[in-house]
Amino acid sequence: QKRILFTGNLARYQGIELLLQAFAQVIRLKPDVRLVIAANDSFQPYEPLACELGVRASIDLLPAPEFDRLPTILAGADVMVNPRTECAGLPVKLLNYMAASKPVVSFAAAAPGVEHGRTGWLVADADASAFAEGILAILDDPHLADELGRGARRYVEANCRWPAIAERV
């Protein structure tokens, strides 16, 4: 069973509505896929939309893991998602996903430094259909998933370690 993972808070800026819309499109084609949301916030604000879209039964809610348990949660997923449509910097969740060598689907404006097809799958902002297509492309192509995951890990190792950051500063 394939798993799509989102970690983080469930504030409006996270794009959970867009994620649910994209997920509805994914499970129409792949009904056995699960969406795992690891967060400490209540999912209650999104329950009506999840039910309306017919996806609630395919969503697993987990408490956000302590940092030392995060690798275990990440390792169990096939695709990581960052449904934010904007971000002033690079979201920590994205760095965690990439450091775990996992393929990431993200809206372009919330993933500075990520290269489409090399270190992640980027889509036009606020386009839930394109987001779903990215998820499906990765689920359908294990080679692509591996390549994106390896590229993401290489990016983090080259750009996000303290020596590289100190040199840039």
N, C-alpha and C positions, 0 to 999 in steps of 0.2 A: 504494500500500500504506500503510495507516494504522499509526501507531506510537504506542505508549504508553511514556512514559519515567519511570523512577525513577532519581534520582541520590542518592548518599550511601553511607554505610557499610552493611554488611549485618548489623549487630548485631541481636539478638533484638527489642529494643524498636522496631525499624523496621517490624515487621509484615509481613515478607516472606511468611510463610505465608499470611496473609490475602490479600495481593496475588496470590499464585499461585492460591489458591482462586477469587478473583474473575476472574482472567485465564482460568481453565479455563471459566468460564461465558461469558465474552466470546467466546472462539474457537469455542465450540459454535455460536454464531450468526453469527460473522464469522471464518471460518477463515483469512483472509488477513492478519489483524492481527498485528503483531509487538509483543512486549514487549522494550524495550531497558532494560537495567540497566547504568548507568555507575557502577562502584565498583571500588575497589582490593582489596577483601576477596575471599577465595575464596568461590565460589558452592557449594562442595562440601557444606556442611551442608544445602543446600536441593535438591540434585540428586535424592535419593530421592523427595521430595514432587513435584517438577516432573515426574519420570518417571511416578510413580504417577498423577498427574492427566492425563498425556498432553500436557503443554504444553512440555516441554523443547525440542523441535525448533522451537518458535515464539519462543524467547527468544534475544536477541542480548546477549552480554556484552561490554562495552567497559571499558577502564580509565577511571577517573575523570579527566575532563579538567582541565588546568591552568585557573586562573580565566579567563585571557584567551581560552581556547578554549570555555568554557562556553556563550556565546551561540550558537555554531555548533551545538552538540549540542542545545540547547533549541529552536532554530529548526527543526530537522528533525523535531520531534515534533508530534503532533496533540492528545494529552492528556497532562497531567502528573499524577503520582499521589503522594500522601503517605499511605501506609497505616499510619502510627503511630496508636495508639489513645489516646495521652496525651502531653502535652508541657507543661512548666511555662511555656514562652514560645512564641514564634512560630518554627518551624523555619526556618533559613536557606534550606533547599531550597525551601520554600514561597515565601519572598520572592523568590528567584531566578526561580522559575516565573512568579510574578505580574508581576515587573518585565519579563519577556520577553513580556508580553501573551498568555500561554498559559492555556487553560482548565485548571482544577485540580479533581481529585476528591480529597477528604480526609475522614477521620473527623472529626467535629465537635470532639471534645475536643482535637485536635491542631492546630486552626486558629483560635485566638482572633482575633477581628476580621474574619474572613472571613464574608460574608453569603451564605447559600444563594440561588442564583439571580441574584445581583448580581455577586459577586466570586469565586465558586467554586461547586462542587457539594458540599454537605456531606451526609454520611450518618451514620446511627446507628453508634455505636462497636462495632467487632468484627463488623459485619454484612457478610460477604463478598458476599452476594447483592445487597444495596443498593449496595455499592461497584461491582459489575459493572453494575448498572442505571445508575448515574451515568456510568460510562465509555461505555456503549452510547448513552445519551441524547446525550452530546456527539458521539460518532462519527456518530450518525444525523442530527444537526441542525447544519450548518455555521453557520447564523445564531446559534444558541445558543452555539456554541463561540466565535464572534467576539465576541458580547456579553459573555460571561464573561471572555474575555481582555482586552477593553478595560476592563471594570469592575475587573479585578484590577490592571491598570496604573495606572488612576486612583487606586485605593486606595494603592498604593505611592508614587505621586508626592505624594499629599496627606498621608500619614502616616509615611512612612519615610525622608524626606530629612532631612539634618542640621538645617536651619533649623526644621522642624516638630518634630523630637525635642528640640532645644534649648529651644524655646518651652515644650514640655510639662514639661521638667525644671525 
